[in-house]
Amino acid sequence: MANGQVSSTSDMIDYFIAFFLPPVGVFLKRGLNADFVINILLTILGWIPGVIHAWWVIGKSKRSYITHS
């Protein structure tokens, strides 16, 4: 939540999924790309590095917000 932006409900669901299955959380947010492969390798090395990376990816991914004027 950079720049004071609040996470959406879908982000919170992604964080929850990433807590238990980090590669799935990254896949849902970014698809099949380098982040997904990196997360699988980090999760194999240890569950905690995989979770930290997944939360970082979810937090840094682009969000689309609807602004009400």
PQR file of N, CA, C, O and H, with PARSE charges and radii, in Angstrom:
ATOM      1  N   MET A   1       0.711  -1.055   0.000 -0.4000 1.5000
ATOM      2  CA  MET A   1       0.000   0.000   0.000 -0.0000 2.0000
ATOM      3  C   MET A   1       0.840   1.245   0.000  0.5500 1.7000
ATOM      4  O   MET A   1       0.847   2.062   0.921 -0.5500 1.4000
ATOM      5  N   ALA A   2       1.533   1.327  -1.084 -0.4000 1.5000
ATOM      6  CA  ALA A   2       2.390   2.477  -1.291 -0.0000 2.0000
ATOM      7  C   ALA A   2       1.537   3.704  -1.568  0.5500 1.7000
ATOM      8  O   ALA A   2       0.414   3.602  -2.062 -0.5500 1.4000
ATOM      9  H   ALA A   2       1.527   0.663  -1.832  0.4000 1.0000
ATOM     10  N   ASN A   3       2.073   4.831  -1.249 -0.4000 1.5000
ATOM     11  CA  ASN A   3       1.414   6.107  -1.489 -0.0000 2.0000
ATOM     12  C   ASN A   3       0.086   6.229  -0.752  0.5500 1.7000
ATOM     13  O   ASN A   3      -0.804   6.945  -1.209 -0.5500 1.4000
ATOM     14  H   ASN A   3       2.985   4.914  -0.847  0.4000 1.0000
ATOM     15  N   GLY A   4      -0.062   5.554   0.366 -0.4000 1.5000
ATOM     16  CA  GLY A   4      -1.261   5.676   1.173 -0.0000 2.0000
ATOM     17  C   GLY A   4      -2.469   4.961   0.612  0.5500 1.7000
ATOM     18  O   GLY A   4      -3.582   5.191   1.084 -0.5500 1.4000
ATOM     19  H   GLY A   4       0.662   4.973   0.738  0.4000 1.0000
ATOM     20  N   GLN A   5      -2.293   4.094  -0.387 -0.4000 1.5000
ATOM     21  CA  GLN A   5      -3.413   3.393  -0.976 -0.0000 2.0000
ATOM     22  C   GLN A   5      -3.760   2.184  -0.122  0.5500 1.7000
ATOM     23  O   GLN A   5      -2.884   1.522   0.435 -0.5500 1.4000
ATOM     24  H   GLN A   5      -1.389   3.907  -0.771  0.4000 1.0000
ATOM     25  N   VAL A   6      -5.035   1.914  -0.033 -0.4000 1.5000
ATOM     26  CA  VAL A   6      -5.517   0.804   0.771 -0.0000 2.0000
ATOM     27  C   VAL A   6      -5.688  -0.418  -0.125  0.5500 1.7000
ATOM     28  O   VAL A   6      -6.079  -0.289  -1.285 -0.5500 1.4000
ATOM     29  H   VAL A   6      -5.746   2.451  -0.486  0.4000 1.0000
ATOM     30  N   SER A   7      -5.397  -1.600   0.408 -0.4000 1.5000
ATOM     31  CA  SER A   7      -5.570  -2.826  -0.359 -0.0000 2.0000
ATOM     32  C   SER A   7      -7.039  -3.094  -0.613  0.5500 1.7000
ATOM     33  O   SER A   7      -7.900  -2.809   0.220 -0.5500 1.4000
ATOM     34  H   SER A   7      -5.080  -1.704   1.350  0.4000 1.0000
ATOM     35  N   SER A   8      -7.301  -3.643  -1.769 -0.4000 1.5000
ATOM     36  CA  SER A   8      -8.662  -4.027  -2.097 -0.0000 2.0000
ATOM     37  C   SER A   8      -8.971  -5.388  -1.462  0.5500 1.7000
ATOM     38  O   SER A   8      -8.083  -6.055  -0.932 -0.5500 1.4000
ATOM     39  H   SER A   8      -6.603  -3.875  -2.446  0.4000 1.0000
ATOM     40  N   THR A   9     -10.216  -5.775  -1.524 -0.4000 1.5000
ATOM     41  CA  THR A   9     -10.621  -7.071  -0.983 -0.0000 2.0000
ATOM     42  C   THR A   9      -9.915  -8.207  -1.714  0.5500 1.7000
ATOM     43  O   THR A   9      -9.516  -9.194  -1.097 -0.5500 1.4000
ATOM     44  H   THR A   9     -10.937  -5.232  -1.954  0.4000 1.0000
ATOM     45  N   SER A  10      -9.761  -8.067  -3.031 -0.4000 1.5000
ATOM     46  CA  SER A  10      -9.080  -9.132  -3.782 -0.0000 2.0000
ATOM     47  C   SER A  10      -7.622  -9.253  -3.357  0.5500 1.7000
ATOM     48  O   SER A  10      -7.077 -10.356  -3.333 -0.5500 1.4000
ATOM     49  H   SER A  10     -10.085  -7.265  -3.532  0.4000 1.0000
ATOM     50  N   ASP A  11      -6.979  -8.122  -3.020 -0.4000 1.5000
ATOM     51  CA  ASP A  11      -5.606  -8.191  -2.521 -0.0000 2.0000
ATOM     52  C   ASP A  11      -5.565  -8.937  -1.192  0.5500 1.7000
ATOM     53  O   ASP A  11      -4.657  -9.737  -0.964 -0.5500 1.4000
ATOM     54  H   ASP A  11      -7.422  -7.226  -3.040  0.4000 1.0000
ATOM     55  N   MET A  12      -6.507  -8.694  -0.336 -0.4000 1.5000
ATOM     56  CA  MET A  12      -6.533  -9.382   0.961 -0.0000 2.0000
ATOM     57  C   MET A  12      -6.724 -10.882   0.771  0.5500 1.7000
ATOM     58  O   MET A  12      -6.125 -11.681   1.491 -0.5500 1.4000
ATOM     59  H   MET A  12      -7.244  -8.044  -0.522  0.4000 1.0000
ATOM     60  N   ILE A  13      -7.545 -11.263  -0.181 -0.4000 1.5000
ATOM     61  CA  ILE A  13      -7.721 -12.690  -0.484 -0.0000 2.0000
ATOM     62  C   ILE A  13      -6.415 -13.263  -1.030  0.5500 1.7000
ATOM     63  O   ILE A  13      -6.029 -14.379  -0.683 -0.5500 1.4000
ATOM     64  H   ILE A  13      -8.032 -10.614  -0.766  0.4000 1.0000
ATOM     65  N   ASP A  14      -5.731 -12.492  -1.890 -0.4000 1.5000
ATOM     66  CA  ASP A  14      -4.442 -12.947  -2.428 -0.0000 2.0000
ATOM     67  C   ASP A  14      -3.407 -13.114  -1.318  0.5500 1.7000
ATOM     68  O   ASP A  14      -2.649 -14.084  -1.322 -0.5500 1.4000
ATOM     69  H   ASP A  14      -6.044 -11.585  -2.172  0.4000 1.0000
ATOM     70  N   TYR A  15      -3.367 -12.176  -0.367 -0.4000 1.5000
ATOM     71  CA  TYR A  15      -2.446 -12.304   0.772 -0.0000 2.0000
ATOM     72  C   TYR A  15      -2.749 -13.571   1.574  0.5500 1.7000
ATOM     73  O   TYR A  15      -1.834 -14.283   1.987 -0.5500 1.4000
ATOM     74  H   TYR A  15      -3.983 -11.388  -0.363  0.4000 1.0000
ATOM     75  N   PHE A  16      -4.026 -13.847   1.788 -0.4000 1.5000
ATOM     76  CA  PHE A  16      -4.436 -15.034   2.545 -0.0000 2.0000
ATOM     77  C   PHE A  16      -4.008 -16.310   1.815  0.5500 1.7000
ATOM     78  O   PHE A  16      -3.461 -17.227   2.427 -0.5500 1.4000
ATOM     79  H   PHE A  16      -4.769 -13.269   1.452  0.4000 1.0000
ATOM     80  N   ILE A  17      -4.259 -16.361   0.508 -0.4000 1.5000
ATOM     81  CA  ILE A  17      -3.859 -17.532  -0.281 -0.0000 2.0000
ATOM     82  C   ILE A  17      -2.343 -17.682  -0.267  0.5500 1.7000
ATOM     83  O   ILE A  17      -1.823 -18.790  -0.134 -0.5500 1.4000
ATOM     84  H   ILE A  17      -4.703 -15.616   0.010  0.4000 1.0000
ATOM     85  N   ALA A  18      -1.634 -16.556  -0.407 -0.4000 1.5000
ATOM     86  CA  ALA A  18      -0.167 -16.595  -0.446 -0.0000 2.0000
ATOM     87  C   ALA A  18       0.425 -17.051   0.874  0.5500 1.7000
ATOM     88  O   ALA A  18       1.539 -17.574   0.898 -0.5500 1.4000
ATOM     89  H   ALA A  18      -2.056 -15.656  -0.515  0.4000 1.0000
ATOM     90  N   PHE A  19      -0.289 -16.865   1.965 -0.4000 1.5000
ATOM     91  CA  PHE A  19       0.205 -17.327   3.251 -0.0000 2.0000
ATOM     92  C   PHE A  19       0.315 -18.850   3.282  0.5500 1.7000
ATOM     93  O   PHE A  19       1.263 -19.395   3.847 -0.5500 1.4000
ATOM     94  H   PHE A  19      -1.194 -16.439   1.945  0.4000 1.0000
ATOM     95  N   PHE A  20      -0.646 -19.531   2.680 -0.4000 1.5000
ATOM     96  CA  PHE A  20      -0.650 -20.994   2.698 -0.0000 2.0000
ATOM     97  C   PHE A  20       0.028 -21.614   1.472  0.5500 1.7000
ATOM     98  O   PHE A  20       0.713 -22.631   1.583 -0.5500 1.4000
ATOM     99  H   PHE A  20      -1.416 -19.089   2.220  0.4000 1.0000
ATOM    100  N   LEU A  21      -0.164 -21.001   0.316 -0.4000 1.5000
ATOM    101  CA  LEU A  21       0.417 -21.506  -0.934 -0.0000 2.0000
ATOM    102  C   LEU A  21       1.023 -20.330  -1.699  0.5500 1.7000
ATOM    103  O   LEU A  21       0.384 -19.785  -2.598 -0.5500 1.4000
ATOM    104  H   LEU A  21      -0.720 -20.175   0.226  0.4000 1.0000
ATOM    105  N   PRO A  22       2.248 -19.933  -1.350 -0.5600 1.5000
ATOM    106  CA  PRO A  22       2.836 -18.734  -1.956  0.2800 2.0000
ATOM    107  C   PRO A  22       2.851 -18.711  -3.488  0.5500 1.7000
ATOM    108  O   PRO A  22       2.523 -17.674  -4.064 -0.5500 1.4000
ATOM    109  N   PRO A  23       3.215 -19.798  -4.178 -0.5600 1.5000
ATOM    110  CA  PRO A  23       3.213 -19.721  -5.648  0.2800 2.0000
ATOM    111  C   PRO A  23       1.821 -19.464  -6.244  0.5500 1.7000
ATOM    112  O   PRO A  23       1.702 -18.819  -7.286 -0.5500 1.4000
ATOM    113  N   VAL A  24       0.792 -19.958  -5.595 -0.4000 1.5000
ATOM    114  CA  VAL A  24      -0.567 -19.733  -6.104 -0.0000 2.0000
ATOM    115  C   VAL A  24      -0.929 -18.254  -6.004  0.5500 1.7000
ATOM    116  O   VAL A  24      -1.537 -17.699  -6.920 -0.5500 1.4000
ATOM    117  H   VAL A  24       0.889 -20.482  -4.749  0.4000 1.0000
ATOM    118  N   GLY A  25      -0.560 -17.616  -4.900 -0.4000 1.5000
ATOM    119  CA  GLY A  25      -0.818 -16.194  -4.748 -0.0000 2.0000
ATOM    120  C   GLY A  25      -0.114 -15.365  -5.806  0.5500 1.7000
ATOM    121  O   GLY A  25      -0.691 -14.415  -6.334 -0.5500 1.4000
ATOM    122  H   GLY A  25      -0.066 -18.066  -4.156  0.4000 1.0000
ATOM    123  N   VAL A  26       1.127 -15.713  -6.121 -0.4000 1.5000
ATOM    124  CA  VAL A  26       1.882 -15.000  -7.158 -0.0000 2.0000
ATOM    125  C   VAL A  26       1.262 -15.264  -8.526  0.5500 1.7000
ATOM    126  O   VAL A  26       1.148 -14.345  -9.337 -0.5500 1.4000
ATOM    127  H   VAL A  26       1.596 -16.484  -5.692  0.4000 1.0000
ATOM    128  N   PHE A  27       0.866 -16.493  -8.790 -0.4000 1.5000
ATOM    129  CA  PHE A  27       0.244 -16.828 -10.070 -0.0000 2.0000
ATOM    130  C   PHE A  27      -1.050 -16.045 -10.278  0.5500 1.7000
ATOM    131  O   PHE A  27      -1.303 -15.539 -11.372 -0.5500 1.4000
ATOM    132  H   PHE A  27       0.959 -17.239  -8.130  0.4000 1.0000
ATOM    133  N   LEU A  28      -1.860 -15.944  -9.244 -0.4000 1.5000
ATOM    134  CA  LEU A  28      -3.122 -15.215  -9.369 -0.0000 2.0000
ATOM    135  C   LEU A  28      -2.902 -13.736  -9.644  0.5500 1.7000
ATOM    136  O   LEU A  28      -3.711 -13.105 -10.326 -0.5500 1.4000
ATOM    137  H   LEU A  28      -1.656 -16.354  -8.355  0.4000 1.0000
ATOM    138  N   LYS A  29      -1.830 -13.183  -9.128 -0.4000 1.5000
ATOM    139  CA  LYS A  29      -1.574 -11.750  -9.294 -0.0000 2.0000
ATOM    140  C   LYS A  29      -0.792 -11.441 -10.565  0.5500 1.7000
ATOM    141  O   LYS A  29      -1.064 -10.429 -11.212 -0.5500 1.4000
ATOM    142  H   LYS A  29      -1.173 -13.695  -8.574  0.4000 1.0000
ATOM    143  N   ARG A  30       0.177 -12.288 -10.947 -0.4000 1.5000
ATOM    144  CA  ARG A  30       1.081 -11.956 -12.049 -0.0000 2.0000
ATOM    145  C   ARG A  30       1.063 -12.956 -13.205  0.5500 1.7000
ATOM    146  O   ARG A  30       1.571 -12.646 -14.283 -0.5500 1.4000
ATOM    147  H   ARG A  30       0.398 -13.110 -10.422  0.4000 1.0000
ATOM    148  N   GLY A  31       0.492 -14.144 -13.010 -0.4000 1.5000
ATOM    149  CA  GLY A  31       0.486 -15.135 -14.077 -0.0000 2.0000
ATOM    150  C   GLY A  31       1.795 -15.915 -14.127  0.5500 1.7000
ATOM    151  O   GLY A  31       2.589 -15.887 -13.187 -0.5500 1.4000
ATOM    152  H   GLY A  31       0.080 -14.395 -12.134  0.4000 1.0000
ATOM    153  N   LEU A  32       2.002 -16.612 -15.246 -0.4000 1.5000
ATOM    154  CA  LEU A  32       3.208 -17.412 -15.421 -0.0000 2.0000
ATOM    155  C   LEU A  32       4.330 -16.538 -15.958  0.5500 1.7000
ATOM    156  O   LEU A  32       4.430 -16.315 -17.165 -0.5500 1.4000
ATOM    157  H   LEU A  32       1.356 -16.635 -16.010  0.4000 1.0000
ATOM    158  N   ASN A  33       5.165 -16.049 -15.069 -0.4000 1.5000
ATOM    159  CA  ASN A  33       6.314 -15.242 -15.489 -0.0000 2.0000
ATOM    160  C   ASN A  33       7.470 -15.509 -14.535  0.5500 1.7000
ATOM    161  O   ASN A  33       7.431 -16.467 -13.763 -0.5500 1.4000
ATOM    162  H   ASN A  33       5.084 -16.230 -14.089  0.4000 1.0000
ATOM    163  N   ALA A  34       8.490 -14.673 -14.583 -0.4000 1.5000
ATOM    164  CA  ALA A  34       9.681 -14.892 -13.761 -0.0000 2.0000
ATOM    165  C   ALA A  34       9.356 -14.854 -12.268  0.5500 1.7000
ATOM    166  O   ALA A  34       9.941 -15.610 -11.491 -0.5500 1.4000
ATOM    167  H   ALA A  34       8.522 -13.895 -15.210  0.4000 1.0000
ATOM    168  N   ASP A  35       8.434 -13.987 -11.860 -0.4000 1.5000
ATOM    169  CA  ASP A  35       8.071 -13.925 -10.437 -0.0000 2.0000
ATOM    170  C   ASP A  35       7.530 -15.260  -9.935  0.5500 1.7000
ATOM    171  O   ASP A  35       7.809 -15.669  -8.808 -0.5500 1.4000
ATOM    172  H   ASP A  35       7.959 -13.373 -12.491  0.4000 1.0000
ATOM    173  N   PHE A  36       6.765 -15.925 -10.770 -0.4000 1.5000
ATOM    174  CA  PHE A  36       6.196 -17.223 -10.387 -0.0000 2.0000
ATOM    175  C   PHE A  36       7.296 -18.262 -10.198  0.5500 1.7000
ATOM    176  O   PHE A  36       7.290 -19.007  -9.219 -0.5500 1.4000
ATOM    177  H   PHE A  36       6.538 -15.592 -11.686  0.4000 1.0000
ATOM    178  N   VAL A  37       8.240 -18.310 -11.137 -0.4000 1.5000
ATOM    179  CA  VAL A  37       9.346 -19.273 -11.055 -0.0000 2.0000
ATOM    180  C   VAL A  37      10.225 -18.976  -9.840  0.5500 1.7000
ATOM    181  O   VAL A  37      10.610 -19.887  -9.108 -0.5500 1.4000
ATOM    182  H   VAL A  37       8.245 -17.705 -11.933  0.4000 1.0000
ATOM    183  N   ILE A  38      10.537 -17.701  -9.634 -0.4000 1.5000
ATOM    184  CA  ILE A  38      11.336 -17.310  -8.466 -0.0000 2.0000
ATOM    185  C   ILE A  38      10.634 -17.718  -7.186  0.5500 1.7000
ATOM    186  O   ILE A  38      11.271 -18.206  -6.252 -0.5500 1.4000
ATOM    187  H   ILE A  38      10.224 -16.961 -10.229  0.4000 1.0000
ATOM    188  N   ASN A  39       9.328 -17.522  -7.139 -0.4000 1.5000
ATOM    189  CA  ASN A  39       8.603 -17.871  -5.924 -0.0000 2.0000
ATOM    190  C   ASN A  39       8.598 -19.367  -5.680  0.5500 1.7000
ATOM    191  O   ASN A  39       8.694 -19.800  -4.532 -0.5500 1.4000
ATOM    192  H   ASN A  39       8.811 -17.126  -7.897  0.4000 1.0000
ATOM    193  N   ILE A  40       8.488 -20.159  -6.719 -0.4000 1.5000
ATOM    194  CA  ILE A  40       8.548 -21.617  -6.544 -0.0000 2.0000
ATOM    195  C   ILE A  40       9.903 -22.009  -5.966  0.5500 1.7000
ATOM    196  O   ILE A  40       9.975 -22.819  -5.042 -0.5500 1.4000
ATOM    197  H   ILE A  40       8.410 -19.807  -7.652  0.4000 1.0000
ATOM    198  N   LEU A  41      10.982 -21.435  -6.511 -0.4000 1.5000
ATOM    199  CA  LEU A  41      12.322 -21.755  -6.002 -0.0000 2.0000
ATOM    200  C   LEU A  41      12.481 -21.316  -4.547  0.5500 1.7000
ATOM    201  O   LEU A  41      13.045 -22.053  -3.738 -0.5500 1.4000
ATOM    202  H   LEU A  41      10.923 -20.777  -7.262  0.4000 1.0000
ATOM    203  N   LEU A  42      11.994 -20.132  -4.211 -0.4000 1.5000
ATOM    204  CA  LEU A  42      12.093 -19.664  -2.824 -0.0000 2.0000
ATOM    205  C   LEU A  42      11.253 -20.531  -1.883  0.5500 1.7000
ATOM    206  O   LEU A  42      11.659 -20.792  -0.751 -0.5500 1.4000
ATOM    207  H   LEU A  42      11.537 -19.534  -4.869  0.4000 1.0000
ATOM    208  N   THR A  43      10.094 -20.970  -2.344 -0.4000 1.5000
ATOM    209  CA  THR A  43       9.255 -21.826  -1.508 -0.0000 2.0000
ATOM    210  C   THR A  43       9.909 -23.189  -1.299  0.5500 1.7000
ATOM    211  O   THR A  43       9.774 -23.777  -0.226 -0.5500 1.4000
ATOM    212  H   THR A  43       9.764 -20.758  -3.264  0.4000 1.0000
ATOM    213  N   ILE A  44      10.613 -23.698  -2.306 -0.4000 1.5000
ATOM    214  CA  ILE A  44      11.345 -24.966  -2.141 -0.0000 2.0000
ATOM    215  C   ILE A  44      12.455 -24.791  -1.113  0.5500 1.7000
ATOM    216  O   ILE A  44      12.705 -25.686  -0.305 -0.5500 1.4000
ATOM    217  H   ILE A  44      10.723 -23.220  -3.178  0.4000 1.0000
ATOM    218  N   LEU A  45      13.125 -23.634  -1.145 -0.4000 1.5000
ATOM    219  CA  LEU A  45      14.188 -23.365  -0.170 -0.0000 2.0000
ATOM    220  C   LEU A  45      13.649 -23.205   1.247  0.5500 1.7000
ATOM    221  O   LEU A  45      14.337 -23.502   2.223 -0.5500 1.4000
ATOM    222  H   LEU A  45      12.923 -22.908  -1.802  0.4000 1.0000
ATOM    223  N   GLY A  46      12.440 -22.743   1.342 -0.4000 1.5000
ATOM    224  CA  GLY A  46      11.818 -22.570   2.650 -0.0000 2.0000
ATOM    225  C   GLY A  46      10.502 -21.851   2.497  0.5500 1.7000
ATOM    226  O   GLY A  46      10.355 -20.986   1.633 -0.5500 1.4000
ATOM    227  H   GLY A  46      11.881 -22.501   0.548  0.4000 1.0000
ATOM    228  N   TRP A  47       9.550 -22.202   3.327 -0.4000 1.5000
ATOM    229  CA  TRP A  47       8.214 -21.633   3.217 -0.0000 2.0000
ATOM    230  C   TRP A  47       8.222 -20.127   3.481  0.5500 1.7000
ATOM    231  O   TRP A  47       7.546 -19.382   2.772 -0.5500 1.4000
ATOM    232  H   TRP A  47       9.670 -22.904   4.029  0.4000 1.0000
ATOM    233  N   ILE A  48       8.962 -19.669   4.474 -0.4000 1.5000
ATOM    234  CA  ILE A  48       8.966 -18.248   4.840 -0.0000 2.0000
ATOM    235  C   ILE A  48       9.508 -17.366   3.705  0.5500 1.7000
ATOM    236  O   ILE A  48       8.889 -16.342   3.415 -0.5500 1.4000
ATOM    237  H   ILE A  48       9.511 -20.274   5.050  0.4000 1.0000
ATOM    238  N   PRO A  49      10.628 -17.705   3.046 -0.5600 1.5000
ATOM    239  CA  PRO A  49      11.056 -16.868   1.906  0.2800 2.0000
ATOM    240  C   PRO A  49      10.003 -16.805   0.798  0.5500 1.7000
ATOM    241  O   PRO A  49       9.834 -15.767   0.158 -0.5500 1.4000
ATOM    242  N   GLY A  50       9.309 -17.895   0.576 -0.4000 1.5000
ATOM    243  CA  GLY A  50       8.249 -17.903  -0.435 -0.0000 2.0000
ATOM    244  C   GLY A  50       7.106 -16.981  -0.072  0.5500 1.7000
ATOM    245  O   GLY A  50       6.584 -16.269  -0.929 -0.5500 1.4000
ATOM    246  H   GLY A  50       9.446 -18.738   1.095  0.4000 1.0000
ATOM    247  N   VAL A  51       6.711 -16.985   1.195 -0.4000 1.5000
ATOM    248  CA  VAL A  51       5.624 -16.116   1.651 -0.0000 2.0000
ATOM    249  C   VAL A  51       6.041 -14.648   1.560  0.5500 1.7000
ATOM    250  O   VAL A  51       5.269 -13.810   1.095 -0.5500 1.4000
ATOM    251  H   VAL A  51       7.136 -17.564   1.891  0.4000 1.0000
ATOM    252  N   ILE A  52       7.247 -14.341   1.998 -0.4000 1.5000
ATOM    253  CA  ILE A  52       7.716 -12.945   1.953 -0.0000 2.0000
ATOM    254  C   ILE A  52       7.736 -12.450   0.509  0.5500 1.7000
ATOM    255  O   ILE A  52       7.276 -11.344   0.226 -0.5500 1.4000
ATOM    256  H   ILE A  52       7.874 -15.022   2.376  0.4000 1.0000
ATOM    257  N   HIS A  53       8.262 -13.257  -0.399 -0.4000 1.5000
ATOM    258  CA  HIS A  53       8.304 -12.859  -1.804 -0.0000 2.0000
ATOM    259  C   HIS A  53       6.893 -12.705  -2.373  0.5500 1.7000
ATOM    260  O   HIS A  53       6.621 -11.750  -3.101 -0.5500 1.4000
ATOM    261  H   HIS A  53       8.635 -14.156  -0.169  0.4000 1.0000
ATOM    262  N   ALA A  54       6.003 -13.627  -2.049 -0.4000 1.5000
ATOM    263  CA  ALA A  54       4.629 -13.549  -2.559 -0.0000 2.0000
ATOM    264  C   ALA A  54       3.946 -12.278  -2.069  0.5500 1.7000
ATOM    265  O   ALA A  54       3.279 -11.600  -2.851 -0.5500 1.4000
ATOM    266  H   ALA A  54       6.224 -14.403  -1.457  0.4000 1.0000
ATOM    267  N   TRP A  55       4.098 -11.943  -0.795 -0.4000 1.5000
ATOM    268  CA  TRP A  55       3.484 -10.726  -0.264 -0.0000 2.0000
ATOM    269  C   TRP A  55       4.089  -9.494  -0.915  0.5500 1.7000
ATOM    270  O   TRP A  55       3.381  -8.518  -1.160 -0.5500 1.4000
ATOM    271  H   TRP A  55       4.640 -12.494  -0.160  0.4000 1.0000
ATOM    272  N   TRP A  56       5.388  -9.521  -1.201 -0.4000 1.5000
ATOM    273  CA  TRP A  56       6.033  -8.396  -1.873 -0.0000 2.0000
ATOM    274  C   TRP A  56       5.472  -8.219  -3.282  0.5500 1.7000
ATOM    275  O   TRP A  56       5.187  -7.099  -3.707 -0.5500 1.4000
ATOM    276  H   TRP A  56       5.963 -10.314  -1.003  0.4000 1.0000
ATOM    277  N   VAL A  57       5.315  -9.335  -4.004 -0.4000 1.5000
ATOM    278  CA  VAL A  57       4.773  -9.271  -5.366 -0.0000 2.0000
ATOM    279  C   VAL A  57       3.342  -8.740  -5.342  0.5500 1.7000
ATOM    280  O   VAL A  57       2.983  -7.895  -6.162 -0.5500 1.4000
ATOM    281  H   VAL A  57       5.546 -10.244  -3.658  0.4000 1.0000
ATOM    282  N   ILE A  58       2.535  -9.221  -4.425 -0.4000 1.5000
ATOM    283  CA  ILE A  58       1.146  -8.769  -4.334 -0.0000 2.0000
ATOM    284  C   ILE A  58       1.093  -7.286  -3.989  0.5500 1.7000
ATOM    285  O   ILE A  58       0.289  -6.540  -4.549 -0.5500 1.4000
ATOM    286  H   ILE A  58       2.827  -9.908  -3.759  0.4000 1.0000
ATOM    287  N   GLY A  59       1.947  -6.864  -3.071 -0.4000 1.5000
ATOM    288  CA  GLY A  59       1.954  -5.465  -2.661 -0.0000 2.0000
ATOM    289  C   GLY A  59       2.452  -4.525  -3.735  0.5500 1.7000
ATOM    290  O   GLY A  59       2.018  -3.375  -3.789 -0.5500 1.4000
ATOM    291  H   GLY A  59       2.600  -7.470  -2.616  0.4000 1.0000
ATOM    292  N   LYS A  60       3.353  -4.979  -4.595 -0.4000 1.5000
ATOM    293  CA  LYS A  60       3.942  -4.123  -5.620 -0.0000 2.0000
ATOM    294  C   LYS A  60       3.237  -4.189  -6.966  0.5500 1.7000
ATOM    295  O   LYS A  60       3.535  -3.384  -7.848 -0.5500 1.4000
ATOM    296  H   LYS A  60       3.706  -5.914  -4.552  0.4000 1.0000
ATOM    297  N   SER A  61       2.310  -5.124  -7.152 -0.4000 1.5000
ATOM    298  CA  SER A  61       1.660  -5.241  -8.454 -0.0000 2.0000
ATOM    299  C   SER A  61       0.717  -4.066  -8.681  0.5500 1.7000
ATOM    300  O   SER A  61       0.202  -3.467  -7.737 -0.5500 1.4000
ATOM    301  H   SER A  61       2.067  -5.778  -6.435  0.4000 1.0000
ATOM    302  N   LYS A  62       0.507  -3.756  -9.938 -0.4000 1.5000
ATOM    303  CA  LYS A  62      -0.348  -2.630 -10.317 -0.0000 2.0000
ATOM    304  C   LYS A  62      -1.790  -2.946  -9.952  0.5500 1.7000
ATOM    305  O   LYS A  62      -2.267  -4.071 -10.104 -0.5500 1.4000
ATOM    306  H   LYS A  62       0.926  -4.243 -10.705  0.4000 1.0000
ATOM    307  N   ARG A  63      -2.457  -1.923  -9.470 -0.4000 1.5000
ATOM    308  CA  ARG A  63      -3.863  -2.051  -9.132 -0.0000 2.0000
ATOM    309  C   ARG A  63      -4.665  -1.055  -9.971  0.5500 1.7000
ATOM    310  O   ARG A  63      -4.179   0.028 -10.295 -0.5500 1.4000
ATOM    311  H   ARG A  63      -2.070  -1.009  -9.346  0.4000 1.0000
ATOM    312  N   SER A  64      -5.862  -1.422 -10.307 -0.4000 1.5000
ATOM    313  CA  SER A  64      -6.731  -0.463 -10.992 -0.0000 2.0000
ATOM    314  C   SER A  64      -7.773   0.004  -9.983  0.5500 1.7000
ATOM    315  O   SER A  64      -8.482  -0.803  -9.381 -0.5500 1.4000
ATOM    316  H   SER A  64      -6.257  -2.302 -10.043  0.4000 1.0000
ATOM    317  N   TYR A  65      -7.851   1.275  -9.814 -0.4000 1.5000
ATOM    318  CA  TYR A  65      -8.785   1.861  -8.861 -0.0000 2.0000
ATOM    319  C   TYR A  65      -9.823   2.696  -9.614  0.5500 1.7000
ATOM    320  O   TYR A  65      -9.515   3.354 -10.608 -0.5500 1.4000
ATOM    321  H   TYR A  65      -7.276   1.931 -10.303  0.4000 1.0000
ATOM    322  N   ILE A  66     -11.026   2.652  -9.127 -0.4000 1.5000
ATOM    323  CA  ILE A  66     -12.078   3.489  -9.672 -0.0000 2.0000
ATOM    324  C   ILE A  66     -12.169   4.711  -8.764  0.5500 1.7000
ATOM    325  O   ILE A  66     -12.356   4.593  -7.553 -0.5500 1.4000
ATOM    326  H   ILE A  66     -11.277   2.117  -8.319  0.4000 1.0000
ATOM    327  N   THR A  67     -12.033   5.875  -9.371 -0.4000 1.5000
ATOM    328  CA  THR A  67     -12.116   7.093  -8.575 -0.0000 2.0000
ATOM    329  C   THR A  67     -13.505   7.697  -8.762  0.5500 1.7000
ATOM    330  O   THR A  67     -14.019   7.774  -9.878 -0.5500 1.4000
ATOM    331  H   THR A  67     -11.881   5.971 -10.355  0.4000 1.0000
ATOM    332  N   HIS A  68     -14.086   8.112  -7.682 -0.4000 1.5000
ATOM    333  CA  HIS A  68     -15.410   8.734  -7.710 -0.0000 2.0000
ATOM    334  C   HIS A  68     -15.238  10.229  -7.552  0.5500 1.7000
ATOM    335  O   HIS A  68     -14.629  10.694  -6.588 -0.5500 1.4000
ATOM    336  H   HIS A  68     -13.669   8.050  -6.775  0.4000 1.0000
ATOM    337  N   SER A  69     -15.774  10.983  -8.498 -0.4000 1.5000
ATOM    338  CA  SER A  69     -15.640  12.437  -8.425 -0.0000 2.0000
ATOM    339  C   SER A  69     -16.961  13.089  -8.132  0.5500 1.7000
ATOM    340  O   SER A  69     -17.037  14.314  -8.035 -0.5500 1.4000
ATOM    341  H   SER A  69     -16.269  10.605  -9.281  0.4000 1.0000
TER
END
